[in-house]
């Protein structure tokens, strides 16, 4: 008799890959994060991709702004190493409540296909599908009522991604290009990358430093093994935007990008290098480091004093780029 299947990859018990190729995803997760009740924000779920049964969650202020201004749109793409995470997880939900109230915006929080069942570039393709879905709501007479052009300003759209969501946001910026002309009447004005999850074969100093409370280099490597196309490594263009086979970004026109990271994150050096290289290429890049903060400091505690600072920085970035050419 052959031996019973055994676990070959374990993502904190939430996701387990067995030796026979079967996959276990836990439906019972102890998040230790209370769900915040914010009666000032309404939310609902929508199906945006029937083929892959993918949903998104919409958030908007319950009461109109006293100035009666239209709401900008913030698309929030959750993290999780491309392998775990969901719009319904408490950290993502609380974060989106905070974004909707703090930025007075319509927030769109999509799910996307996860690895290893759906390896990259599935997540990036789903990001494009979300943008096309929003475009369809604006262009169709039968679009969702929350996307009424009298209440929402689709000329003022911002894409925000956390961790692996930040990686997806980067690839959306490259694929859509400056001006996002293929999405008319949707107009993306900028991208907000919160500790984007990038990789590479060569280790950085921060990656070789001490583990974080919720993250280690072993976990990062596991996420890459499970999410990369079969046979590919951490220098693949989807992981490393400056890898040996990656597209040169020198001639790629990008909309403005805001990059934020905690100084105590394993990803800090890679994120800082990303912003420095793009700035050297002449791209419009803002980079901000939060002293002593670890991965997920905003998404896991979006009502903290540090989160207030993040909201303030995002608000200024949005204001500064409302009418970018």
URGI-V60686 format. One record per backbone hydrogen bond with DSSP energy under -0.5 kcal/mol. NH is the residue of the N-H (numbers start at 0). CO is the residue of the C=O. E is the energy in kcal/mol with one decimal. If there is no record, write none. Layout:
{{NH;CO;E} {NH;CO;E}}
//
This chain:
{{7;16;-3.1} {8;16;-1.7} {10;14;-3.5} {11;9;-1.1} {13;10;-1.9} {14;10;-1.0} {15;23;-2.5} {16;8;-2.8} {17;21;-2.8} {18;5;-2.5} {20;17;-2.3} {23;15;-2.8} {25;13;-2.2} {28;26;-0.6} {30;28;-1.2} {37;35;-0.7} {38;36;-0.5} {40;37;-1.8} {41;59;-3.1} {43;57;-1.8} {45;55;-2.8} {47;45;-0.6} {47;53;-2.4} {48;53;-1.7} {52;48;-0.6} {53;48;-2.2} {55;45;-2.6} {56;108;-2.2} {57;43;-3.3} {58;106;-2.1} {59;41;-2.2} {61;39;-3.3} {67;64;-2.1} {70;150;-2.9} {71;103;-0.6} {72;155;-2.2} {73;105;-2.6} {74;157;-2.8} {75;73;-0.7} {75;107;-2.5} {76;74;-0.6} {76;159;-2.8} {77;75;-0.6} {77;109;-0.6} {82;79;-1.9} {83;79;-2.1} {88;85;-1.1} {92;88;-2.7} {93;89;-2.9} {94;90;-1.9} {95;91;-2.2} {96;92;-2.0} {97;93;-2.1} {98;94;-2.3} {99;95;-2.5} {100;96;-2.2} {101;97;-3.3} {102;98;-2.1} {103;99;-0.5} {104;99;-1.3} {105;71;-2.7} {106;58;-2.2} {106;104;-0.7} {107;73;-2.6} {108;56;-2.8} {108;106;-0.5} {109;107;-0.6} {110;54;-2.6} {114;81;-2.8} {117;113;-1.8} {119;226;-2.7} {121;118;-1.8} {124;120;-2.5} {125;121;-2.2} {126;122;-1.6} {127;123;-1.7} {128;124;-1.9} {129;125;-2.1} {130;126;-1.7} {131;127;-2.3} {132;128;-2.3} {133;129;-2.4} {134;130;-2.2} {135;131;-2.1} {136;132;-1.8} {137;133;-1.6} {138;134;-2.2} {139;135;-1.9} {142;139;-1.2} {146;143;-2.1} {147;144;-1.4} {150;147;-1.8} {151;147;-2.1} {152;70;-2.9} {153;151;-0.9} {155;152;-1.4} {156;186;-2.0} {157;72;-2.8} {158;189;-2.1} {159;74;-3.7} {159;157;-0.5} {160;191;-2.6} {161;76;-2.4} {162;160;-0.5} {162;193;-2.8} {164;161;-2.6} {165;162;-0.7} {166;162;-1.6} {167;163;-2.2} {168;164;-2.4} {169;165;-2.1} {170;166;-2.1} {171;167;-2.2} {172;168;-2.4} {173;169;-2.0} {174;170;-2.5} {175;171;-3.1} {176;172;-1.7} {177;252;-1.3} {179;176;-1.7} {182;179;-2.1} {183;180;-1.2} {185;182;-2.6} {186;153;-2.3} {188;156;-3.5} {189;156;-0.8} {190;255;-2.3} {191;158;-3.0} {192;190;-0.6} {192;257;-3.4} {193;160;-2.8} {193;191;-0.6} {194;192;-0.8} {194;259;-3.6} {196;162;-2.2} {197;195;-1.2} {198;238;-2.1} {207;203;-1.5} {208;205;-0.8} {211;214;-2.6} {219;215;-2.1} {220;216;-2.7} {221;217;-1.9} {222;218;-2.4} {223;219;-1.9} {224;220;-2.4} {225;221;-2.1} {226;222;-1.7} {227;223;-2.4} {231;228;-2.4} {235;232;-1.7} {238;235;-2.2} {239;235;-3.1} {240;238;-0.6} {242;239;-1.8} {245;242;-1.5} {251;248;-0.9} {252;250;-0.5} {253;251;-0.6} {255;188;-0.5} {256;283;-2.4} {257;190;-3.1} {258;256;-0.5} {258;285;-3.3} {259;192;-2.6} {260;287;-1.8} {262;289;-2.9} {263;292;-1.9} {264;261;-1.5} {267;264;-1.3} {270;266;-2.5} {271;267;-2.9} {272;268;-2.3} {273;269;-1.9} {274;270;-2.2} {275;271;-2.5} {276;272;-2.6} {277;273;-2.1} {278;274;-2.3} {279;275;-2.3} {280;276;-1.4} {281;278;-1.5} {282;277;-2.4} {284;282;-1.2} {285;256;-2.6} {287;258;-2.4} {289;260;-2.6} {290;288;-0.7} {292;289;-1.7} {296;293;-1.4} {299;295;-2.5} {300;297;-0.5} {303;300;-1.5} {307;303;-1.8} {308;304;-1.5} {309;305;-2.0} {310;306;-2.7} {311;307;-2.2} {312;308;-2.4} {313;309;-2.7} {314;310;-2.8} {315;311;-2.0} {316;312;-2.3} {317;313;-2.7} {318;314;-2.4} {319;315;-2.8} {320;316;-1.0} {320;317;-0.5} {321;318;-1.2} {323;320;-1.1}}
//
